Amino acid sequence: MQKLRITNLPRWISEIHIKQFFNSCGKIVQANVELDHNTLRPLGHGFITFADDASTERALEKNGALLDGVAINVQIDADIAETVDVV
């Protein structure tokens, strides 16, 4: 599993929107939208992790796709670019 970073998210997008948008890619293990600690408003980026590599590859193909009219960026998270084995 690899964690993907999603950037350029519309500021009104929630975790539910992210899950709905990426649901067609495969089983989602975790998804979140980062929030401002003071205002609790979305910061415009988030993360998503899938159960298998094939799902991750399908999600990466959504790079540049429109989410509520905004082209999003999807890439492997460089801060945590490691593979985790699932037992």
Secondary structure per residue as TSV (DSSP state, phi and psi in degrees):
chain	resnum	aa	ss	phi	psi
A	1	M	-	360.0	140.4
A	2	Q	-	-127.4	140.9
A	3	K	E	-82.9	132.0
A	4	L	E	-104.9	141.6
A	5	R	E	-101.7	132.0
A	6	I	E	-115.2	122.2
A	7	T	E	-122.2	170.2
A	8	N	S	65.1	32.9
A	9	L	-	-75.3	141.7
A	10	P	-	-57.7	144.1
A	11	R	T	-67.3	-10.5
A	12	W	T	-99.4	0.7
A	13	I	-	-76.7	137.3
A	14	S	-	-112.2	175.7
A	15	E	H	-58.3	-37.1
A	16	I	H	-61.5	-43.3
A	17	H	H	-61.0	-42.2
A	18	I	H	-61.9	-46.5
A	19	K	H	-62.9	-41.3
A	20	Q	H	-64.9	-42.3
A	21	F	H	-65.0	-40.2
A	22	F	H	-97.2	0.5
A	23	N	G	-56.6	-36.2
A	24	S	G	-68.5	-13.7
A	25	C	G	-78.4	-28.4
A	26	G	S	146.8	-170.1
A	27	K	-	-69.7	122.4
A	28	I	E	-90.7	126.1
A	29	V	E	-87.0	-42.1
A	30	Q	E	-154.3	142.2
A	31	A	E	-147.4	140.0
A	32	N	E	-154.4	155.1
A	33	V	E	-112.7	127.2
A	34	E	E	-70.0	137.9
A	35	L	E	-115.7	148.8
A	36	D	-	-66.5	131.0
A	37	H	T	-66.2	-26.8
A	38	N	T	-88.2	-44.1
A	39	T	T	-99.3	-16.0
A	40	L	-	61.8	23.7
A	41	R	-	-94.0	148.4
A	42	P	E	-59.1	142.3
A	43	L	E	-91.8	-6.3
A	44	G	E	96.8	10.8
A	45	H	E	-148.8	161.6
A	46	G	E	-162.9	-170.9
A	47	F	E	-138.3	152.2
A	48	I	E	-146.6	141.9
A	49	T	E	-129.5	136.1
A	50	F	E	-108.8	162.6
A	51	A	S	-74.0	-22.1
A	52	D	S	-145.7	163.8
A	53	D	H	-65.8	-35.0
A	54	A	H	-62.6	-39.9
A	55	S	H	-65.5	-40.5
A	56	T	H	-61.0	-43.8
A	57	E	H	-62.4	-40.9
A	58	R	H	-64.2	-38.1
A	59	A	H	-66.2	-39.7
A	60	L	H	-62.2	-27.9
A	61	E	T	-69.0	-13.6
A	62	K	T	-84.7	2.4
A	63	N	T	-57.8	125.7
A	64	G	T	89.5	-6.1
A	65	A	-	-69.5	155.9
A	66	L	E	-88.9	127.9
A	67	L	E	-119.4	111.0
A	68	D	T	52.1	41.8
A	69	G	T	83.4	3.9
A	70	V	E	-118.3	130.7
A	71	A	E	-73.9	119.0
A	72	I	-	-95.6	159.6
A	73	N	E	-110.6	129.6
A	74	V	E	-124.9	124.8
A	75	Q	E	-152.2	160.9
A	76	I	E	-65.1	134.5
A	77	D	-	-67.6	112.0
A	78	A	G	-67.0	-26.5
A	79	D	G	-72.4	-28.3
A	80	I	G	-132.0	56.7
A	81	A	-	-87.8	71.5
A	82	E	-	-136.9	155.1
A	83	T	-	-97.7	134.5
A	84	V	-	-113.2	128.0
A	85	D	-	-82.3	135.7
A	86	V	-	-98.4	130.4
A	87	V	-	-92.0	360.0
